[in-house]
C-alpha cells in the first residue's frame, strides 16, 4: 500500500554530520523523497509535535532536544523529509530501529548513530512516523502543501493575505 511518512534528522544528527550517512541509509528503502527542508524548531512546533508526551516527566527535555537547545546556536535546526512509496512507514521504521538506541539493532540508524546520554536522554538522531494517523498529523504540521512535490493529501485553494519575507 502506498504511504507517506515524516522523517526528521534531529539536531544531534546534524551536529555529528550524519545527514549524508542517514540519507544514504534511507535510500536503501527505495522510497521517493517528495518533501525536504531544514527547519529551526520553535517551542510551539516542538510541543505540537510531541503533544502525546506532554504528561511525561521527560517532556521538557524532549522539547529542548528537538529544538536543539542542548547543542548551541549552530545546531538549533533539523532536516525534515517526507518519503512516499509502498509500505513507507514500516520500511522506514525498520531501518531506523528502536527508539532506545541502547536496544536498537546495531545495523539500524539508531543502533549505529544513537546514544543514551548520562542524563538519560535518548539521542536517537531520527524521528519517523509510527503509523498512518501520525504521518498525516506530522506531515501537515511540518509541511505546507506547496512544499511537497506530489499531492499526498487533498488540498483546497484559499485566498489568505499575510505578510511574507521576500528577497530584496
Secondary structure as the mmCIF struct_conf table of DSSP 4:
data_model
#
loop_
_struct_conf.conf_type_id
_struct_conf.id
_struct_conf.beg_label_comp_id
_struct_conf.beg_label_asym_id
_struct_conf.beg_label_seq_id
_struct_conf.end_label_comp_id
_struct_conf.end_label_asym_id
_struct_conf.end_label_seq_id
STRN STRN1 UNK A 2 UNK A 9
HELX_RH_AL_P HELX_RH_AL_P1 UNK A 11 UNK A 15
TURN_TY1_P TURN_TY1_P1 UNK A 16 UNK A 17
HELX_RH_AL_P HELX_RH_AL_P2 UNK A 19 UNK A 27
TURN_TY1_P TURN_TY1_P2 UNK A 28 UNK A 29
HELX_LH_PP_P HELX_LH_PP_P1 UNK A 31 UNK A 31
STRN STRN2 UNK A 32 UNK A 39
HELX_LH_PP_P HELX_LH_PP_P2 UNK A 40 UNK A 42
HELX_RH_AL_P HELX_RH_AL_P3 UNK A 43 UNK A 49
TURN_TY1_P TURN_TY1_P3 UNK A 50 UNK A 50
HELX_RH_3T_P HELX_RH_3T_P1 UNK A 51 UNK A 53
TURN_TY1_P TURN_TY1_P4 UNK A 54 UNK A 55
BEND BEND1 UNK A 56 UNK A 56
TURN_TY1_P TURN_TY1_P5 UNK A 57 UNK A 58
HELX_RH_AL_P HELX_RH_AL_P4 UNK A 59 UNK A 67
TURN_TY1_P TURN_TY1_P6 UNK A 68 UNK A 70
BEND BEND2 UNK A 71 UNK A 71
HELX_RH_3T_P HELX_RH_3T_P2 UNK A 73 UNK A 75
STRN STRN3 UNK A 78 UNK A 86
TURN_TY1_P TURN_TY1_P7 UNK A 87 UNK A 87
HELX_RH_AL_P HELX_RH_AL_P5 UNK A 88 UNK A 96
BEND BEND3 UNK A 99 UNK A 100
TURN_TY1_P TURN_TY1_P8 UNK A 101 UNK A 103
BEND BEND4 UNK A 104 UNK A 104
TURN_TY1_P TURN_TY1_P9 UNK A 106 UNK A 107
BEND BEND5 UNK A 108 UNK A 108
HELX_RH_AL_P HELX_RH_AL_P6 UNK A 109 UNK A 113
STRN STRN4 UNK A 115 UNK A 116
TURN_TY1_P TURN_TY1_P10 UNK A 118 UNK A 119
BEND BEND6 UNK A 120 UNK A 120
STRN STRN5 UNK A 122 UNK A 123
BEND BEND7 UNK A 125 UNK A 125
STRN STRN6 UNK A 126 UNK A 128
BEND BEND8 UNK A 130 UNK A 131
HELX_RH_AL_P HELX_RH_AL_P7 UNK A 132 UNK A 142
HELX_RH_3T_P HELX_RH_3T_P3 UNK A 145 UNK A 147
BEND BEND9 UNK A 148 UNK A 150
BEND BEND10 UNK A 153 UNK A 153
#
